[in-house]
């Protein structure tokens, strides 16, 4: 590690620990929690451990280590035997304010080795992940997710007990129509159903079993429910600004089924609520829509495309008086601070491939970047992100672009429904009422 880089890191984090830096005392021997932090950094993003520091007030000050050569030797001779896979580390003796310290740089482990855990303790007691400045013990769900990712993408896993008979023919037909509109000469349009699914890696190698992506995208509703009982999209209207208060069951809806059908239903529901005159193209997509409407669609697409479908809770779209939240089971693999830059890390590459080919997502991770730029250009409020690695969830918060909404809403202020939001409620309620055939009097 370059001395200049070390000094930069120390100066940056002098007053606090962070997601990628940890201070330890360890003046005369390696403490147990050093190994816990090595595990955490190996599993989540990597980081630097600095030995020979003491916390005084709000600052970490160097006090040095008594025998740096011995402690360094203890670390390097033990680390390769301590874990189930040897972490990628480099350790060196350095100085800070004239005191000898030890710098341990830990690289994030490759996906096929995770979880990295203390061998004698096992993955549940000896495995850790980094959440903020804290090492958190892995949960059952964390361990399960890591082992799934070892075998490949989660959506590529076979769903035992499924066959081609579990595919919904109408959904496959809808996909062909959407694909034809994007590219009338796409070669896969000439394939039969089995060949089409194989082309998108939605069948196992023996071509007899559906993968998770195959079932989630094209499966019959009852089969999807059987194998993925938590797969559901709850659209919840909350007449206020706080979760858990003033839910409107009439203007809320729980959507189930495969992803092709589910996204179409969700788009239809949101379009009814955020009612703005428009015309549609051949795919049923809005044309000449504003930046906020595009952001809604992009957020919904990302929610379905990057979701952890092995999570125990359903996805949610929460419509408040002042904002709309897209709650995703599955934290963002890409750092939210980098959302304005191109590129993405796909949790479900097979699902993403299908979405790309029917025009529901932009390739190379440019969709959200383009949306953010458009929101800025047209003067709309920008989204906020809550990436909760500890609980494996991600929430995108998109403010309503309504000028009359109170500019500052606090818990002490009674939330008021603006005329615009109230109108959206009335229109959505009227449309829902009319879905069922009524008498002239009604």
N, C-alpha and C positions, 0 to 999 in steps of 0.2 A: 504494500500500500504506500502510495506517495505521501511524503511528509506534508506537503501542501494540502492534500485532500483531507488528511487526518486533522490538521489544524482548522480547516474550514468546517468540518463536522463538529468538532469540539466547540468552536466559537458559536456555531449556529444553535447547538443544543445545550449550551452551558447551564442554562437555568432550568432545564426540564428534560425528562426522557421523552421519547417519541416512538412512533410506529416502527422506526428502523434503527433506534439507538437505545442502549441499555447500559446503565452504570452499575457496577458491583464493587463491594469493598474488597473482599478476598485478599487481605493484606499478607496473610501468611499461608493460606491454603485455598484451594478451589472450593467454593461453596456449592451446595447441592443445586441451588437455583440457576447456576451457570448452565448446567445441562438442560434444564427446562427451557431456558431462553434459546439455546442452540436448536432444540426441537421446534420451538415456536417460529424462529426465523427461517428454519429449513422448510417448514410447511407453508409459510405465508410471507413471501416477499423479500426474505433476506434481511440482513442488518449487521450492526457493529456492536460488540460488547466491549466495554472499557473496564478493566480491572484496576483497582487502586484508587477508588473515589469514595468520598463520604458526603452525605447530604447534610448541609448546614443551612437551616431555614429553607429557602426556596432554591438554593443553588447546590450544584455538585462541585466539590473542590477536590483537587488531587491530593491524596495523602501518601501515595506511593505503595508499592509492594515490597516486602522485606527481602525476599530472595527471588527476583524475577526469573532468573535462569531456571531455578527448580520448578516454580509454578508453571512456566512455559513448557518445560519438559513433561511435567505431570499431565498437562492438557493434551499435548501432541501424542503422547504415548497411550493415552486412555481413550481419546475420542473415536478412534477407529474400531474399538471393541465395545463401546458403550451403547451404540444404537443398532437398530435392525439393518440399516444401510449407513455406510460411513458418510457423514455430511461433508459437503465441500466447504472447507474452512482454510483460512490462513491466519496464523498467529505470530505476532512480533512484539518485541520489547521497544518501547518508545519513551519519551519524556514529555511531561507537561508541567510547566512552571518549575523545572529542575527536579521533579519527582519521577522515579521510574514507574511506568505503568505498562500494562499489557493490553494490546489491541487485538481483538479476535473478530475477523470479518467472516460472516456466514452467508453463503450463497443459497438462494432458494433451490430446493431439490427438484429434479425433473419429475414430471407427473407420474411416471411409472414407478417411482420409488416411494411416493407419499402414501401413508403418513410416516414421517420419521419420528420414531419414539424410542425411549429408553428401554433397551431390550429386556432387562430384568423385571420391569414393571408392566410391560404390555402396552398396547395402543391406548386403552382407556385410562389407565393410571399414569402412564409414562409418555403420553403424546400430548402436545400443546400446540396452540395457534396464537398468533399475535393479534390482539384487538386493542388499537390505540397504543398505549404505553404499558400494557399488561399482558402477561402470559396466562392464557386460559386453557384449562384442561379440555381435551377433545370430548365431544359428546358421541353417543351412539350414531347419530345422524352424520356427524363429521366423518367418522371412521368409515361408515358405509359409503359416503360420497367419494372419499379418497380411493377406496377399493374399486368402486365403479369406474372412476376415471383412470385407474391403472389399466383396466381392460380395454380402454378406448373411450370414445365419446359416450356420455350417458344415453343419448338417444339412439345409439347403435346397438344397445344391448338387446338380445333376443327376449321376446315375451313368450315364455313357454306356454304351450296349450293353445296358441293362436294359429290360424291358417288363412288362406286366401278367402275362405268363406266369411271371414269376419270383416271384410272390407265392405263399406257402403257404396254400392254402384253409383248412386246419384252424386256422391261427392267426387268420385273419380271422374265422372262425366263433367262435373263443374270445373274440375282442375284442367281437363283437356280444353275446355272452352276458354278458360282464362289464359292458358299457355298459348293457344292459337292466336289470341288477340295480341300477345306480346311478340310472338314469332311464329307466323303461319307455316314456316318451313322447318320448324324444329324437328329433328329426326325422330325423337321419342314419340311424336304424335302418331307415327305409323306402327308403334309397338302394341302388342296386346297387353292386357292388364298386368300379367305376370312379368313380362319383359320391362314394362314401364316402371314397376315397383323396384325391380332389380337395378334399373338404370340409375335410380336415386338412392341406392343402398338401403332400401326399406324392407328387404327380405334377407334372411340369413343365407349363408353360402349354399346350403342345400335347397334353397328356394321354397322351403316348406313352412317356415315360421316367420311371422312379422317381427320386425324390430320395434323398439319403443316408438321411434319416429313414424314408422309405417302405421301403427295402430293409432297413435295420437292424431296424425294428419287425416287418415282416411277411414278409421274404424267405425263400426256401428256403435251407436250411443251406448247400448247396454253392455257391449264388450269393453268399451273404454271405461265405463263405470266399474266394471268387475275388476279390471287390472289396475286402474288408477282412480281409486275412489275419491281422492282429494282434488282431482282435476275438475275444476269448476271456475267460472268467472262470476263473481258477485258484483253487480252494479248497484250501489247503495246511495240513495238520495238522503242527505242529512240537512235538515232545514236549520242551519246554524253554522258555527265555525269550530265546534268541538266534537270529537269522536264520542259516540255512545249516547248522544242527546238528539232528540227530535228526528228520529228516523222516520221516513215516510215509506211504509211498505207498498203503497199503491204505485209509487214512482220508482220502486226498486225492482230488481229482477235478478234471479239466479240462472245463469246460462250454462248448459251442459252440452256434451256432444264432442265430435272431433274438431280439430283446430280450424279447418277450412270453414265449416259451418259456424263455429263459435265466433270467429272473427267477423264474419259477415253479419251475424245477429247483433254483435256488440256495436259495430259501426252504425248499423241501422238505428239502434237504441240511442246512441250518442247524437246522431244526426237529428233525431226527433227532439231531443232535449235542447241542444244548441241550434235552434231552428234559424237558418239563414237561407234566403233564396239562392238557388244554384241550379246548374244543369249537370247531368252525368254523362260520362263517356260510355263506350260499349261495355266496359268492365263493371259499370255501376259505381265508378269512383267519381268524386266531385271534381269538377273542372273550374279553374279560376277561383279557387278557394283562398281564404286569407291565411296568413302565417299561423295564427292560433289554431285554426282547424287542421292544418297540416301537422302541427305539433301534437294534437290529440291523436291523429292517426299513427304518427311515428311512435308515440309513447305506447299505444296499444299493441302495435306490431312488435316492438321491442319486448314488451311484457310477455307475449306469447312465444317469441323466438328464443329468449334467453332464460326462460323460467326453469327452475329445478323441479322437474316433474316427479321426483321421488320425495319431495317435501310433504309434510303432513297437513299443511294448510292450503286453502284455495287462494287463487289470485283475486284481487279486489280492485274495483274502480269506485272511489268515494267522491261523490259530488257534493261539496259544501257550498255555502253561500258565496264564499270569496275565492274558492280554489277547487281544483280537481286533483285527486291523488291516485296514482297508479301503484298499487302495492304488489310487489313481485316476490313470491317465495323463491329465494335464490339470490344471494348478493351479487353485485356486479363484479365480473372478473376483470374488467377494465377500471382503472382508477377514475372516479368521476371528475377529478380535476383535469383529465385528459380528454373529456368528451368533445371538446372543441377542436380536437385534432383528428386526422383520418385514422382508420384502422380500428379493429375490434377483436376481442378474444371470444370466440364462439363457444358457448356451452353445448349447443345442439346444432352441429354443422349440417346434419341431414335436413332438419326442419328449416334451417336458414336457406339451404340450397333451393328447396321448393318455394319458399316465400320470394326469393330473388327471381326465380324463373317465371313467376306469375305477376311480377311487378309490385308486390306488396312490400318489398324491402330493397334498399339500394346496396349494391355490391361494395366490398372493401370498407365497410363500416363508415360510409360517408353520410348516411341518412340523418343521424342526429346532429352531426356537424353542420350540414346544410340547413337543417331546421333552426338551429341556434343562430346562424348567420342571418337567416330570413327574419326571425323574430327581432333581432337587433335592428335590422334595416328598416322594418316597418314600425318600430317603436313599441312593440309589445313587451310585457314583463317576461323576464327569462325564467326558466324552470329552476327549481332547487332539487337537490338530491340527498337522500338519507341512505347511506350504504352501511348496513348493520351486519358486519362479518360474524359477530358473536352469535346472532340468532339466524343467520343465513337468510336475510331479507334485504330487499332494495325498494325504496319508494321514490318515485318521481312526483314532484309537486309543481303543478302548473296553475298560476293565478288566473282568475277570470279577467278577460280584458274589458271590463265594464267600468267606465269612468265614474259612475255614480256610487260604486261600492265605497264604503268608508275607507279612507286611505290608511288609517291605523286602527286595527281591530285588536283589542287586548282582552284577556280574560275578565277584566273588570268592566268592560263595556258590553251592554246587552246587544247581541248581534241582531241587526235589522235586515230583513229581506228587502233588497232593492226592487224597484219596479221591474227592472229587466229580468232578474232571477225569478220573481213572482210570475212574470209573464211566461217564462220558459216552463215553469211548473204547470201552469194552466194549459198551455199548448200540449205538453207531453201527456198530461192527464186526459185531455180531450181525445188525443189520438189513440191512447191506450183504450179508452172507453169504447171507441168506435171500432176496435178490432173485432169485437163480438157483434154479430148482427143484432140490431135494435129495432124496436117499433117506431113508428113515426112520432108518437107521443114522447117516447124516451129521447 
